[in-house]
């Protein structure tokens, strides 16, 4: 994957995750990693570009997104993909029981 940034590698991983979600449910860490390994073993990244980075924060939640364009080859076929990826991060505390000492 010469010339592909770490962010590009993450983008590729996120695209594979999305494919897995569309095809069905992934359970557990190993299922998640198996999908990533499959893509990295069987695909060749030819080009990746990211742009239009945005980060929005509201209270305890942040959403980061960016647009991308990429060209990769898999199973002898070349694909061009474009879209927007996003990642939401929030903090939630459940069943908190806190009392003064």
WOSUL-V94864 format. One record per residue. RES is the residue in one letter. SS is DSSP state (2 for helix, 1 for strand, 0 for the rest). Layout:
<<RES,SS> <RES,SS>>
This chain:
<<X,0> <X,0> <X,0> <X,0> <X,0> <X,2> <X,2> <X,2> <X,2> <X,2> <X,2> <X,2> <X,2> <X,2> <X,2> <X,2> <X,2> <X,2> <X,2> <X,2> <X,2> <X,2> <X,2> <X,0> <X,0> <X,0> <X,0> <X,2> <X,2> <X,2> <X,2> <X,2> <X,2> <X,2> <X,2> <X,2> <X,2> <X,2> <X,2> <X,2> <X,2> <X,2> <X,1> <X,1> <X,1> <X,1> <X,1> <X,1> <X,1> <X,1> <X,1> <X,1> <X,1> <X,1> <X,1> <X,1> <X,1> <X,1> <X,0> <X,0> <X,1> <X,1> <X,1> <X,1> <X,1> <X,1> <X,1> <X,1> <X,1> <X,1> <X,1> <X,1> <X,1> <X,1> <X,0> <X,0> <X,1> <X,1> <X,1> <X,1> <X,1> <X,1> <X,1> <X,1> <X,1> <X,1> <X,1> <X,1> <X,1> <X,1> <X,0> <X,0> <X,0> <X,0> <X,0> <X,0> <X,0> <X,0> <X,0> <X,0> <X,0>>
